[in-house]
Amino acid sequence: MLVWGSLSGFSDGYLYDPALDQWSKISSANAPANRQRFAYATDGRRLFVYGGGFASATGAMWSPEE
């Protein structure tokens, strides 16, 4: 499971490994710009986000491992 969010310009992301019952912090490098009220889809490795209430209401693809 991937959890990613931001508050006041700070972005944080975590990956959960159910086999180890453990969370690990992931880099927010190249993460999509902060936004709210967006749509998203994932293929299990990448996150695609689109929309948002800020000027960054565009689409973006993100691979947390990169």
N, C-alpha and C positions, 0 to 999 in steps of 0.2 A: 504494500500500500504506500502510496506517495501522498504526503501532506505538504502543501506549500501555501504560504500566505504572506501578507505584508501589513504593516501598520505604520502610517506616517513615513513612508519611504524606506522602511527597513524590511528586507525580504528574508525569510527563513524557510528551509525545506528539510523534511525528514523522510526517510524510507523505513518501513517496518518489515522485518523478516519474521514471519510467523513460526518458522522452524526453530529459530533461536529465541523467539519472544523478545526481540530486541529492536530498538530504534537507533538509527544512525543519521547524523546530520549530513546533509549534502550541500555542495557548493551552490550558491545562487548565481554563479558566473553564467552569463548569457541567458539568464531567466527572462521570461517575458516581462514587459513593463508593468508596474502596478496598475490595477484596474479593479472595478467592482461591477457586479451584475453581468457576468460574462458567461459564455457557453464554453464547454471543453469536451474533449474526447481523448482517449488514450489507447494505444495498442499494447500496453504493458511495459513499454520501454521509453516511449516518447509521450509528451503531453502537447496537445494542440489546443490553444485558447483563442477565442474570437469575441470581439465586442468589449464592452465596458463603458463606464460612465465618464471616464476622463478623456483627454485628448488622445490617449493611446488606444482608442477603440479600433484596433486593427487585429489581424490574425498573427499568430506566432507559433512556431514549433520549437519545443525544448526537449533536449535529452539530458537529464540530470547527470549522467555519467561523464558527459563531455565537458 
